[in-house]
Amino acid sequence: MAQPAKGPAKAPCSTPPVHIMDAVTSVHPVDEKLHPSRLVPAALQHIAAMYAGVVTPPLIIGQACGLDIGARTRLIAASLLIAGIATILQTIGVKGFVGNRLPFVNAASSAGIAPILAIAETNGQGHQLPAIYGAVMVAGAFCLALGPFFGRLLRFFPPLVTGVVITLIGVTLMPVPVGWAQGGDKTAADFGDMRYLALAGFTLAVILLIQRFGKGFVKQVALLFGLLVGTLAAIPFGMADFSGIKSAPVAALPTPFAFGAPEFQPAAILSLCIVMLVLMTESSAGMLALGEICDRRADARTITRGLRTDGLATLIGPVFGGFPTSAFAQNVGVVSLTRVRSRYVVAVAGGSLIILGAFPVLGAVVSLVPMPVLGGAGIVLFGSIAVSGIRTLSEAGLDDSSNIILVAVALGAGIIPLAAPTFYADFPAWAQTVLGSGISAGALVAVLLNLFFHHLGTRSRQPAPVLESS
């Protein structure tokens, strides 16, 4: 049978099919560059979520070190500047070396406040910040050295250990906002005056009302609204100090070692290196969680680059007045809630923080918040940290009697300095610095008991997943 005649040969397609073009030209949501109409509001939301957390460490530490309002303003500006630089490094990064290239916010962590305050208490006036900054710089170098191998150590920091540490961070910091609510200055004749307590209670009530009745974005920034309303309420009663705004320069970059050359004290260094281990664990957990949220899983290399950013920011930050730098979990929550996964949104937020840090007068606006107002908000802030730890512990298998004993003893060791401040008075100075911080003491006990119950001479438990080192 004759074969049917073939038609003319089809010319090859000059362009790929539409579905192939879509696959080729599509951009992952993490790498999407949004239009300014979407990008700017999303960036402002990240700033609103993190701003109170960024300025809290310099406010607390500056107050504890007896700094005047001008010096506290410089600390706030430095923290904003370092947070902005670290966040841009983390989101944009240098491919293959630094930055996890995720919508990840880095800034001074509240986890370091308690041991830093312990260092301040064991040093005289003029040596407090130098001793703190020396320890912070070594902790940054420690993070850089350990970062590439940290994945192998994660099994020693399961939720059982990190939950204890996070809970203790919130619990041991609670006396700080209580002191603020009473006026902040324990030596003042009017410390504990009812007008201070009333202002703190009013601020707390505003935050609670916004949380109860607010919607969407307003509810997310309840803490900031509480600070604003509380400060406005304090002005008619002469409880807000505007002298810092008058004396603060409009624009200025932080001066290197403005608070003195760093001093390197072994006990202080050990204390902050322990804290750095906790911060590295939190950062790693944040990167893993954010990778899942963004559908771009964080592998060992990603975590190594992210921790390298933490280490660099922590090492260099003290030169300008910064403190230990780590992930901000609240911003991971913002990404999860809004589903805006673009890292460029967070990069813009980081750039905005740099601008805020370069204009100290903006930091001075924050520093005029009265101590009682900070006290009312601090109860919510530090209480929520403790709740985060409790939530972590709820995932740690507390139906096991060994785990119950571990948590009980570690929490007890961490609460001793809070319940009996003079308990370690006769111990050597280095022991007082390490054990005098409930966070350091609790972390040490939790890690050692975790080794004792779950690693030494037993195979009764499945090992925790271990990240491969890059």
N, C-alpha and C positions, 0 to 999 in steps of 0.2 A: 504494500500500500504506500502511495506517495506520501511523504512527510509534508505537513503543512508548512507553508512558507513562513520563515521567521521575519518578524517586523524589524524595523531599524533598531540598531543597538542603542540602548539608553546611555546618554552621557553621564559620567560619574557626578554625583552630587557635589556641588561646590561648597556647601555648608552642611554641617552635621544636622541630624534631626533635632527638632525643638527640644525633646526631652533630654538629649545628650547635651545640648547647649545649656539647659538649665542646670544640669549636674556640674558642667564645667565652670559656669559663671556664678553659681550660688556661693554665698559666703556664710561661714559658720556664724551663728548668733554671737559668739564670743568676739569675733573679729569684725562684726558689723559696725560701720560708721554711720550713726544715726543723724538725721536732720536736726539742726539746732533746736527746732521747736520741740523735739522729743528729748534731745540730749541734755539740754540745760536743766529742765525741771527734774529729770532723773538724777543728774549730778547733785542738784541742790538737796534732793531727798537723802542722798548718801551723806552729804555734809551735815544735814540736820540730825541724822541718826548717830553720827560719830562725834560731833563737835563737843558735846558735854564730856564724853570719855577722853578726848584729847586734852582738854584743859584741866581735867580733874587732877592728874598726877602733879603738874607744876603748882597748882593751887594748894594741894595738901602738903607737898614737900616744902614749898616756899614758906608756908605758914609755920611748919614744924621747925624750920631752920632759922626762924626769926627774921626773915627778909622783909624789907619795907615794901610798900605797894609798887614802887618803881622797879625794884628787883624782881618782884613776882610778875610784873608785866613783861619783863625781858624773858623770864622763864616760859611764860605762855607763848610769846612770839617764837621762841626757839622750838618749842614742842610742835607748834603749827608748821613751822618751816620744815623740820625734820620729817614730820608725818607726810607732808606733801611730796618731798623728794623721794621718800621710801615708797610711797604709793605709786608714783610715776615709774620708778625703777621696777616695781613689782608688776605693773600692768603692761608697760611698753618693753622694758628690759633690754638686755643685750642678748640676742639669741644664742643659746648654748652656754651662756656663762651666768647671767644673773636675771632674776625675774621669772615668775611662773606664768606670766602672760595670761592671767585670768582676772576677772573683776574682783580683785582682792585688795582690801584696805590694810595698810600697815600704819601703826602709830604707837605712842608710848602706852604701855600696858599697865593697867591698875594692879596686875598681879605682883609687880615689883614694889608697890608702895610700902607694904608692911615691913619687909626686910630693910628697905631704904630708911624708913623711920627708925628702925633699930640701930642702924649704922649712925644716924644723926644723933641719937641719944647717947651713944658711947663716945662721941667726939665733942671737943669744945668748940666754942664759937670761932668761926674762921677756918675750921678744919672739916666741918661737916660736909659741905658740897665737894671739896677736893677729894675726900675719902670716898664719897659716893661715886663721883665720876671716875676715879681710878678703878674701882670695882666694876663699874659698868663697862668700861673699855676692855678690861680683861674678859668679862663675860661675853662681849661681842667677838673677841678673838677666839674664845672657847667655842662659840657657835660656828664660826667659820671653819675651825679645825674639825669639829665633830659632824658638821652637816652632811658630808658625803657618805658617812657611815651610819647616820642616825636611823635609817630604815631598819637596820639589824637590831637596834636597841628598843624599838617600839614595843616589843613584847614585854619589856620590863616596866612599861607604863600603860597597862590596860585601863579600862574605865574604872576599875576598882581603885587604882592609885590616883589617877587624874581627878576622879570624883571627890576623893578626900581632899586633895589639894585645893580644888576650886571652891569647895564648901568652906574650907578654912580661910581662904582669901576673903570671902564675904563676911564670915563670922568675926575674924580678927580685926577687920577694918571697921566694924560697927561702932566701936568707941569714938572713932574720928568724927562721924556726923553728929553723934550725941554731944560731943564737946563743942562742935560748931553751933548746934542748936542752942547751947547755953551762952553763946557769945564769942567763943573761939579763944579768948585770952583767959587762961585759968588764974592768972595773977591779978586780974582786974577786980576791983571792988564790986562791980555789978555782974560778975560772972554768975550765970544761972538766973538772971532777972526774968520775971514773968513776961516782960514785953519781948524778950528774945525768944522765949519758948512759944509765945503766941504767934510770932511771925513764922517760926519754923512749922508750927502746927497748921497755920494758914497755907503755907506753901505746899505742905504735904496734902492738905485737903483739895487744893486746886488740881494737883496731879491726879489724885484719885477721881475727882469729878470728871476730868477730861478723859481718863481711862474708861469711866463708866458710860459717859454720854457722847464722847467724841467719835468721829467716823474717819476711816481711811488715814490720810496723811496727818491730820490733826492728832489722831490718837497715837500715831507713831512718834510724834515729837512732843508728847505730853511733858516730858522732863524739861525741855527747853521752855515751853509755855509756863510751866510752874516757876522756873527761875525768873522769867521775865515779869510775870504778874507779881511774884513775891518781892522783887526789887522795886517795882513801881509802887507797891503798897508801903515799902519801907521809906521812900523818899519824903513823904509829908512828916514823918516822925524823926527826920534827921538821922536815919540809920544807914544811909548810903554815902560812901566817901567818894567824892568826885575829884579829889586831888590828883589821883593817878592819871586821869585824862588830861588835866591841865599840864602836868609835867612830862607826859610821854611824848616823844617825837612822833611826827606824823609818819615818816618813813625812815627806816634804818635797818641794816642787816645786823644780826647778832655778832658780837665781838668774840673772837676765839679766846677761850679760857678767861672769860670775864669774871668768873667767881674764884679764880685761883688755879694754879697748876695742879694736876691730879696727884693724889697720894695713893700709894698701893699698900693696903693693909691686908695681910693674909686672911684674917677672919672675915672681913667684909667681902673679899673676893670669893671665898668659898660659899658664903651665903648667896651671893648673886649668881654664881655659876649653877647652884642648885635651882634657883628661880629660872635661869635660862633653860635648863632642861625641861622644866614645866612649860615654858613659853614655846619651846621647839615642839613639844608634844601637841600643844594647842594649835600651833600653826599647821603642823602636819595634818591634824584632824580636820582643821578648817579647809585646807586644800583638797583633801579627799572628799569632804562633803560638797564643796563648791564644784569640784570636777563632776560629781554625780548630778548636781543641780543643772549644770551647764552642758551636760552630755559631752564632756571632754574630760575623760578620766585622767586624774593626776597620777602619773607613774613616778618611779623613783627619781628620774632625772628632773621632772617638774618640781618635786619636793626639795631636791637638793638645791636647785636654783632659787626656790622660794626662801629656803633657810639661809642661803648665802646672802640674800637681800636683808633678812632680819639681822644677820651678823654684821654686815657692813654698816647698816643704819645704827646699830647698837654701839659699834666700835667708833664710828665717826661722830655720832650725835653728841656725846659729852664735850667735844671740842667747842660746840656752840651752845651747850646748855640742855641737851636732850637726855632722855632716859631709856631704859630697855625697851626695844621696839618689837612688836609682835602683831599677830592677826587681830582684827576686830570682828568678833563673832556677830555683832549686831548688823554689820553690813552684809554678811552672808545671809542673814535673815531677810534683809531688804531685797537681795537678788532673788531669793526663793519666793518672796511674797509678790513682787512686781513682775517677775519673769523677764525683766530687762537684763540680758546677760552680756551686753557689750562691755568689753574691758575699756573702751574709750570713754564711756560714761564715768567710770571710776578714775580714769586718768585726768579727766577734766576736773573732777572733784579734788584730786591731788594738786593740780595747778592752782585751784582756788585757795587751797590751804597755804600754798607758798605765798600767794598774794597777801593773805591775811597775816602770815608771819612776817612779811616784809614791811608791814604797816603796824608798828607797836601800838598805835593809838586804838586800833581795833581790839588788840589784846587787853588794853586798859579798860575798855568797855566791859569786858568779861570780869576783870578783876574788881570792879566796883560792886559786884554782887555781894550783899552782906553775908557774914558768916551764918547767921540763923537761917537765911534762905538756902544756902548751900547745905545746911544741916538737914532741913526738911527734905530736900531732893536727894541728899546722900543716903538717907535711910532707904529710899526706894532703889537707888543705884546699887549700893553694896548688898542690900537684901536680895536683889535679883541675881547677883553673882552667886550667893549661897544657894539660891534656888536652882541655878544652872548646875551646881555641883550635885545637889540632891537628885536632879533629873538624870545626871550621868550615873550616879550610884544605883539608880533604879534599874539600869541596864547591866549591872555588874554581877548579877547572880547572888543576891543577898539571902537566898534560901539555903545557901551552903554555910554551915556553922563556922568553917575556917574563914570565910569571907566576912562573916559578922564580927568575929574576934579581931580580924585585921583592921576593919573600919573602926571598931570601938576603941582599940588601943591607939591607932593613929590619930583619931579625933581627940582622944583624951590627951595625948602628948601635945597636940597643937593648941588645945585650950588652956593648958597649964599656964603659959605666960599671961593669958588674959585673966584667968581666975586668980592667979597669985603672982603679981608682977615681980615680987622680990624672991621668988623661988630659986632662981639661979644666981643670987647675989654673991655667993661665996665661990662660984665656979670661976675658972680662968677666963680672961677677957675674950679669947677666941670662942670659947664655949658659950659665953653669954650672948655673943653676936649671932651664932648659929642657932642655939636652942632658944634664945630670947625671942626669936621670931616664930610665931606659931606655925607659919607656913613652912619654913625650913624644917622645923622639928617634925611636924606632921608628915612632910614629904619623905624625910629620911626614914622615919619609922614605917611608913607605908611601903616604900621600896624594899626595905630590908625584910619586912614580914611577907611581902609578895614573893621574894626570893626563897624565903624559908618554907612557906607553905606550898608554893606552886612550881618551883624550879629545882631546888636542891634535893636530889635523891628521890624524886617522884616523877612518874609519868602518868599520873592519874587524870591529868587534864590535857585537853587538846591545846597545843601551843597557839598563841595568838598569831594572826597573819603577819608575816614579816615582809616588809618592802625590800626589794633588792637594791643594793647600793649601786650607784652609777659609777 
